[in-house]
Structures are given as C-alpha cells and as structure tokens.
Amino acid sequence: MSYDWDGLKRQDIGTYVFQYTLSGTGNLEIDGECYALKAGEAFLVEIPSRHRYYLSKDSDGWEFIFITLVGRKAMECWRYIKENNGPILKISPESKLIQLLFGIYQDTIENKITDGYLASARAYEYIMECYRFVREMENHKKDLSDQIAKTLSYMQTHYADPLTLSDIAAASGYSKYYLVRHFQEQLDTTPIKYLTKIRIQKAVDLLMTTRLSISEIAERVGYSNANYFNKVFRKAVGMAAGEFRKRKNPAKIDHVITD
C-alpha cells in the first residue's frame, strides 16, 4: 500500500498536520534532513511547504494517528514548536497530549463532534496542549524505550479487545518475562495493571458522557462479563459503576487503584 505525501503537491492552504506514530516506521524529509519515525514520535508540518512524509519500501508497516488543524492559532503553534523543539517530538503515549488526541479521535468516530463550533473548540484545546507540552518538556526527560512506547500505543488502541499478557508481549516484541521486567523498570507497574487503568478511565468517560448500559460499557472497554467489570471498577474507583454514574457531578479521575 502506497502512503506518500509531498507538502508542495497538495491542494490545502494554511493547513497543519500533527501525526503521531503508534507502531512501525515511516520517514519524514524536511529542512534537508530525513528522519525515521518510530513509535512515540510525532511531527507537525505546514501545508503547503517543502516536506515529504511517506512509508518507505523497507518498512514493515506504519500505524499512526493524526489531526489536521487550520487557522492562525495553528500557524503560531507550528512556528513555536519549530523554533523551540525542531521537527520531531518524542512523546509518551500516556502523556496528556496524546491522551487528548485519542479522545478527539474516539469522539470523532462516535459522531460526538456535531458541528464546526465544537470542532473548533477541540482543535483549540489541542493546540493549547501542544504549547503546554513543549513548554514543559524539561519535565518529560524520562524517555521510554521504543518497544515500551510501541506497547503503550498498542494497548491504547486495542484496550477493547480481550487482550492477554501473551498478546501484549507479542505486540511489544518481547517475551512475557522481559516485557514485565522492562515495563516495571520504566513505568513502575505491570502491563496488565496499565491495561486495567486504561480500561477504567475509558469506562469513566463513557459513564459520564453516554447513556450506554453498564453491560454495554463493560463490553466496549474489554470486559465480556459485566459482573467482573463491576468488581474491577469498584476496586479501582471505590464504588460500583452504577453508583458512580448517579453522582450529580462526578469528578473525572486522574488515577485508579490497580493493586
């Protein structure tokens, strides 16, 4: 499959593309340099401009997520990132910036972004988070290995599947033993606990923003058994999912208890 975009051959004007690699590799040619993009790496480019990003012939594949931004604020953000960081951003999949990107993507496929006003609001929110990330990069010095970054991206995009430790290990390229060891070293938790955290946070979002039944939510976040989901949810949040939903102003949780 061909994937090749030349920034001088596109019809868009005043458009900016932020693209984040989830797995595999792709290439970005810009400012006379060629960069091999790996899991956990992103770029923001202006269209039109002299750049090219593409799937190289020797790549086994390139999985990514992207957002297209337009307008003066997007232009200012692009200039700020270019001047203060350069063309490539290394970003953990668990960062607020990438979590927001996943959230916008999910809202889009669920048709929750219903008009231009809401789309503009979400785009502005994302631009501001880009600024925050670059300005606070000194606090993001703990780099994850490429394989762990790839593993986190895999879990973020496949949490609704019935994943086992073997599945996660296969996606990472590690054996189960080495995956658990390196995951613990870099994130101070285990892959299964991290997966539980993702699932519960997604469940919280669905409880707060939809009218789906508890059983439907359980299935959407990777639990085929609603009773087991409720047991895990209660342990993580401190109350049953139904009770959480009934609260008038449920606070969005920042962490869950998975031990």
N, C-alpha and C positions, 0 to 999 in steps of 0.2 A: 504494500500500500504506500502510495506517494504522499508525503507531507512536506511541503516546501513553500515558504512564504518569503517573497522578496519585498522589502519595505518600499521600494520605488515603483513596484508594478501593481500596487493595489489602488482601488478607487477611493478608499476612505480618506477624509481630510480632517486633521485635528483630532485624531483618534489615538488612544494609548492602550496597549495590550500588556497586562500583567499575567505571566504564565509561570506556573509552579510545577516542578517535576515530582511526580509521585513514585515512579519506578522507571527502570530502563535508562536510556541515554539519548540525548539529542544534541544538536550543535547550534550555536549562535555565533554568527560572524558580524562584528560591529567594531567600528573605530580601528580597522586594520588588524584586529585580533580574532582568533577563533577559539571559542570556549566549548568544552564538552560538558553538557549539563547533566548532573546526576540527581538522584533522589535528594530532596531537601534544598534544591537550588532553584532560584527564580530569576526572572528578568522583567524589566518594564521598558518597552520600546515605543517610540513615537512613529505614527504613520501619517504621512509618508516620511521616510528618512532612509539613509544608506545603511541597511542592515539586512540580514537574512537568517531565518531560523528554519531548521529542517531535520528530518530523520535521515541519518547517514546510512550508507549501504551496509556498513559493518555492524549496525545496531540491531540488537535482538528485539527491539520494540521501545516505545516511548509513551508512557502513560502520564498524563498531566491534567491540570485543572486551570482554567484561565478566566479572566474577567476583562471586558472591554469598557474603557472609560472615555468620556469625551468632555470637552469644555475647558475653561480657563483654569479651574482648580486642579484638574488632572494634569494640565501642562505644567503648572507650578510645582506639583508633586514630582513629576518626572524630572524636572530640572534640579530639584532639591536632592533627589536620590542620586542622580548622575554626578552632581558636584560633591556630595558627601560620602558616597559609597563606591561608585563605579557601576558597571553594567550588570554585575551578578550579585544577587543577595543569597546568602546561606541562611535558611530559616527552618527552625524545628517545626515539624508537623503539629506539635502541641502548643505552639505559640498562639497568642490571641489573634494575630493577623491571619494565620492560616485557618484557625477555627472559624473566624468570621467568613472567610472565603467559602469554606464548606457549608456554612449556614446559608449564605446567599444562594449557593448552588442548589441546596435542598429546597429552599423556598421557591426557587425558580421552577424546578421540576414538579413541585406540588401546586403550582399556579397561585402562590400566595402573593406574588408581586403583581398586583392587578392593574396598575396604571403608571403613567410616567412620573407622577409625583412621588410615589413610593419607590420607584426605581431610582430616581434622582437622590432620594434620601439615603437609600442603601449604598449607592455609589459614593456619596459624600462621606458617609460613615467609613467606608473602606479607605478612601483617600486619607482621611484623618488618622486612621490606624496605621497606614503606611508611614506617615510622618512620625508617629509615636515610636514605631519600631526602629526606624533609622536613628532617631534622636537618642534612643535608649540602648543602642547596640552594645555599649560597654557592659550592659547587664546581661548580654547574651553570649558571653565568651565561652560558655560550656558547649562546645561543638559535639554533636552526636556523630558516630561513625556512619558511613554511607549505608551500611547494611541495617543498622538500627533505624536510621531515618526512613529507609525503604519499608521496614517492618511497620513503623508507626503509620505511614501513609496507607499501607495495605489494610491495617485494622480500621483506620478512619473511613475507608471506602467499602469495607466488607463486613462491618460490625453486625449487619442484619443477617448474615449467613451463619449457619451452625458451625462456627469455627472451633477447631480443636487446637491443642498445642502443636500437634503434628502439622496441621495446615499452616499455622503461623510460621513455624520453623521452615517449612518448605518455601514459603514466600520470602523469607529472610536470606536463605542460602546457608543457614547454619544448621547444625544438628540441634535437637531439642536441648541437650546438655549445654552446648555452647551458647545457644540463644538465651536461655535462662541466666547463665553466668554473665554475659555481656549486657543484657537488659538490666540486671540488678546493679552492675557496676556503673552504668551510665544514667539510669533513671531511678535507682533505689526502689524498685518494685519488680514484680514479675509480669510476664506478658499477659497472663490470664487476669490478673488484678487490673492491669491497664485496660484490657478489653472491657472488663466489668465497669470501670469508670466511664469509658466512652458510652457504653450502652445506657447506663443510668442517667448520664447527662442528657442523652438524646431523648430518653423517656420523659425526663422532667420537661424538656421543651415541648414535647407532644401533649403532655398533661396540661400544660399552661396555655397552649395555643390551638388545640383542636378539641373536638367532641368525640374522638375515637374512643371505643370501649377499652377497658383495661386489657382485655384479651387481644384486641387489635394492636394496641401499643406494644404489648409483650412480643407479638409476632414481628412487628416492624423493627424491633431492636434486638432480635436474635434469640428470643425465648419461645419455644413451641408450647411450653406449659405455663399458663397464666399464674397458677398457684406458686410455682417455683420462682417466677418473675417477682411476684409479690414478696416472697420470702427474701430474695436478694435485695429488692428495693427497700424493704423495711430495715434490713441490716445496714444498708448504705446511707439512708437518709434519716432513719429514726422513726419512720411511720409508714403505714401502708400507702400504696399509690392512690387509692380512692380517698383516703383521708387527706393526703397532700393536695389533691385536686380541689377539695371542698374548702380549703382555706381561701379567704377572700382575696388576699394579696400575697400569694406565695412568693417568697424570695427565691430568686434563681441561685442555685447552689454553686459554689466555686470548687468544692471538693466533695468526695464521697469516701466513706469508710469501707475498705475492701478487705481488711484483715479479719 
